[in-house]
């Protein structure tokens, strides 16, 4: 995920602001980490450079 995306990303549930936590980053993008919405208290994982912004109930169905 490119850091520039933080300017346009919002929580898919409440449209609130997301906070970024980076676990791994290379020169071009964030490889793994977490997006957190304080308003909803929801976490959205970033895995293999891809943010998973599915609402929590849909993520549970995909497992």
C-alpha positions as CSV (number, residue, x, y, z in Angstrom):
1,X,0.0,0.0,0.0
2,X,1.4,3.4,-0.9
3,X,1.4,5.9,2.0
4,X,-0.4,8.4,-0.3
5,X,-3.5,6.3,0.0
6,X,-3.9,7.5,3.6
7,X,-5.2,10.8,2.3
8,X,-8.2,9.2,0.7
9,X,-8.9,6.0,2.7
10,X,-11.7,6.0,5.3
11,X,-13.3,3.4,7.5
12,X,-15.8,1.4,5.4
13,X,-18.3,1.2,8.3
14,X,-18.5,4.8,9.6
15,X,-16.3,6.7,7.1
16,X,-14.1,7.8,10.0
17,X,-10.4,8.5,9.8
18,X,-8.0,5.6,9.9
19,X,-4.8,5.4,11.8
20,X,-1.8,3.6,10.3
21,X,0.5,1.2,12.1
22,X,3.4,-0.1,9.9
23,X,5.0,-3.5,10.7
24,X,7.0,-3.8,7.5
25,X,7.8,-1.3,4.8
26,X,10.1,-1.2,1.7
27,X,11.3,1.8,-0.3
28,X,8.1,2.0,-2.3
29,X,5.2,0.9,-0.1
30,X,3.9,-0.6,3.2
31,X,4.1,-4.4,3.0
32,X,2.3,-5.2,6.3
33,X,0.6,-3.3,9.0
34,X,-2.8,-2.3,10.3
35,X,-5.4,0.4,9.7
36,X,-7.4,1.3,12.8
37,X,-10.7,3.3,13.2
38,X,-10.9,4.7,16.7
39,X,-14.6,5.6,16.1
40,X,-15.6,2.0,15.4
41,X,-12.8,0.3,17.3
42,X,-12.1,-1.8,14.2
43,X,-8.8,-3.0,12.8
44,X,-8.2,-3.6,9.1
45,X,-5.0,-5.6,8.1
46,X,-2.5,-4.7,5.5
47,X,-1.0,-8.0,4.1
48,X,1.4,-8.3,1.1
49,X,0.9,-4.5,0.4
50,X,-2.9,-4.9,0.2
51,X,-5.2,-3.2,2.7
52,X,-8.3,-5.4,3.5
53,X,-11.1,-2.9,4.0
54,X,-13.9,-5.4,4.0
55,X,-16.3,-4.7,6.9
56,X,-15.7,-7.1,9.8
57,X,-18.7,-9.3,9.2
58,X,-17.7,-9.9,5.6
59,X,-14.1,-10.7,6.6
60,X,-15.4,-13.3,9.0
61,X,-17.4,-15.0,6.2
62,X,-14.3,-15.1,4.0
63,X,-12.2,-17.2,6.4
